[in-house]
Amino acid sequence: MVEQGRSPHPEPAPGADILTVRNSWIGPLIDMAGLVVTSGTSAPVLGALIRGRALGASPNGSEQPLLTWACMRAGVAVHLPKASPGLWPELSEEAWQDEGLRSRAGELGRGLAAVDSAGRAADIVEAVPRRSEVSKEEHDEAITRP
């Protein structure tokens, strides 16, 4: 399912199993999920976290690697490596059943939904680069397309 969002008239390829909707469906869809699988774009990541859902992420470019690694460091996401798509079902199943991952996602979501969530998010974004680094290998793997 794809929300129109910033795309004025998205048209799926003929035969694609994609439903384009005009109404906001990402929230109710996430509410039904146990795990959100994403490329790491901000809307599904924030939508998942605000609803306390853990993430399985396979980032491409732009903000996706940065957001994915930040979520992994926060303990709310697992990486689904592009180089090993055969591992995705197993990794997703493990993440879905990981109570710690789900608990941390819920805790982070409650914090993001709190009154001063914008200020807290800014504090987190400023603090994360000082405490950890993404290795060159992790960065290169995250932005390399098969």
C-alpha positions in Angstrom: 0.0 0.0 0.0 1.4 3.4 -0.9 0.0 6.7 0.4 0.0 9.5 -2.1 1.9 11.8 0.2 4.3 14.0 -1.9 3.6 12.1 -5.1 0.7 13.8 -7.0 -0.4 10.9 -9.1 1.5 7.6 -8.4 0.6 4.9 -10.8 1.8 1.3 -10.1 3.3 -0.7 -12.9 0.8 -2.9 -14.7 0.3 -6.1 -12.7 1.9 -4.7 -9.6 0.3 -5.7 -6.3 0.1 -2.1 -5.0 -2.9 -0.2 -3.8 -2.6 3.6 -4.1 -4.8 5.5 -1.6 -5.7 9.1 -1.1 -6.6 8.8 2.6 -4.0 8.4 5.3 -3.7 4.6 5.8 -0.2 4.2 7.1 -1.3 4.7 10.8 -4.1 2.1 10.8 -1.9 -0.3 8.7 0.9 0.0 11.2 -1.5 -0.5 14.1 -2.2 -4.0 12.6 1.5 -4.9 12.2 3.8 -6.6 14.6 6.9 -5.4 12.7 7.3 -2.7 10.1 9.6 -3.5 7.2 11.0 -0.4 5.5 13.8 1.1 3.4 14.3 3.5 6.3 12.5 6.6 5.0 11.3 8.9 7.7 7.5 8.5 7.4 7.3 4.8 8.0 10.1 4.9 10.6 8.4 7.6 12.6 5.0 6.1 12.0 6.2 2.8 13.3 8.0 4.2 16.3 5.2 6.6 17.3 3.0 3.4 17.4 5.6 1.4 19.3 6.4 -1.0 16.4 9.8 -2.4 15.8 11.5 -2.1 12.4 13.2 -4.3 9.9 15.2 -2.0 7.6 17.0 -2.3 4.3 18.2 1.2 3.5 19.0 2.6 0.1 20.3 6.2 0.0 19.6 9.7 1.2 18.5 9.7 4.9 17.8 6.0 5.0 21.2 4.6 6.1 21.5 7.2 8.8 18.0 6.7 10.1 18.4 2.9 10.0 21.6 2.8 11.9 20.2 5.3 14.5 17.2 2.9 15.0 19.6 -0.1 15.3 21.7 1.7 17.9 18.5 2.6 19.8 17.7 -1.1 19.8 14.4 -0.7 17.9 15.4 -2.1 14.5 17.2 -5.0 12.8 19.1 -4.6 9.5 17.9 -6.5 6.5 21.1 -6.6 4.4 20.6 -6.0 0.7 23.3 -8.5 -0.1 21.5 -11.3 1.7 17.7 -11.2 0.9 17.5 -14.9 1.6 18.0 -14.0 5.3 15.2 -11.5 5.4 12.4 -14.0 6.4 14.5 -15.4 9.3 15.7 -11.9 10.5 12.1 -10.5 10.3 10.7 -13.4 12.2 13.4 -13.1 14.9 12.7 -9.3 15.2 8.9 -9.9 15.3 9.3 -12.2 18.2 12.0 -10.2 20.1 10.3 -8.8 23.1 13.2 -6.5 24.0 13.1 -4.9 20.5 9.4 -4.4 20.7 9.6 -3.1 24.3 12.2 -0.5 23.4 10.2 0.5 20.3 7.2 1.1 22.6 9.2 3.1 25.0 10.7 5.2 22.3 7.3 5.7 20.8 5.8 6.9 24.0 8.7 9.4 24.3 8.2 10.7 20.8 4.4 11.1 21.4 5.0 13.0 24.6 4.3 16.7 24.8 7.9 17.9 24.1 8.7 15.3 21.5 10.2 17.7 19.0 12.7 19.0 21.5 13.5 15.4 22.7 14.0 14.3 19.1 16.4 17.2 18.5 18.3 16.2 21.6 18.6 12.6 20.5 19.7 13.6 17.0 22.4 15.9 18.5 23.6 13.2 21.0 23.8 10.2 18.7 26.7 11.3 16.5 28.8 12.1 19.6 28.2 8.6 21.1 28.6 6.3 18.2 29.9 6.0 14.7 28.8 4.1 11.6 31.7 2.1 10.3 32.8 2.7 6.7 31.8 -0.9 6.0 28.3 -0.4 7.4 27.8 2.8 5.5 29.1 1.3 2.2 26.9 -1.7 2.6 23.9 0.5 3.4 24.2 2.6 0.3 25.3 -0.1 -2.2 22.5 -1.4 -4.4 22.5 -4.9 -5.7 
